[in-house]
Amino acid sequence: EGSGGAGQAANQGKPGKRADAGSLPEGRKQELLQKVWKLEYWLEGMEEENTLALLRELQRDLQAIRSMHDLFALEVYCTISSKLIGWIKRLGLQEEIALRVGTMNLYNVSFHENWQDAFGYLRNVAENIFSLKKENAEKQTEDVVNQVKKYIVENLGGDTSLYNLADQVHFSQEYLLRIFKKKEGVTILQYINDLKLSAAKQLLSEAELPVKEIAEQLGFTSQGYFGRFFRNKTGLTPNAYREGQRR
């Protein structure tokens, strides 16, 4: 018993023989690695809600590890960090992320005081990636819609078919229809018809052009088609509208 007790005392005196109170058991590590693999999947699909929820879980799970030199926690941190760096580069968000939350901490875990802060920082980076991605998508949508509107105004009498408009901005027709309606509150066809009606009224009021020529300028295939369009919108024929304006 004496020799055994002495041996135990000797082993306790050696730090390499004592388990770190803050480390995780192997079974728990495997559970957390499963979460990391799942996180990579959510990130690849840009699943915001699932990604942020899983990052919150990992932050809570790993905060018990005391040592910032723990290799398992470091492995998890670097795995997630590398994925976030990849998305920052892929989306061209280097400057925006650097200004908002900084990027040096992604490369060096020693900037953090503990693992709770470290994984909280990763979650903050992810939140900003999703936020900036949305902002950029909204700006792109606005730019595309404005480009389409400009093209329609400049080519009101030309080819303003949905096929041609979608081709101008390199979007699918379905997607262009959807974002235009969302941004402007009207369909592309309604927008074009409103412009043509406004232009027709102005030309009938201010110009001495024949109705047939006005119809051609506005891209109508025939004077009859223009007449039906105008009457449907105003209740008057083009000539009746013109006479009324003159009176």
PyMOL commands that set and color helices and strands:
alter all, ss='L'
color gray80, all
select helices_A, chain A and resi 2-12+15-17+26-44+48-62+71-90+94-100+104-107+109-111+115-154+162-169+173-184+188-206+211-217+223-234+238-246
alter helices_A, ss='H'
color red, helices_A
deselect
rebuild
show_as cartoon
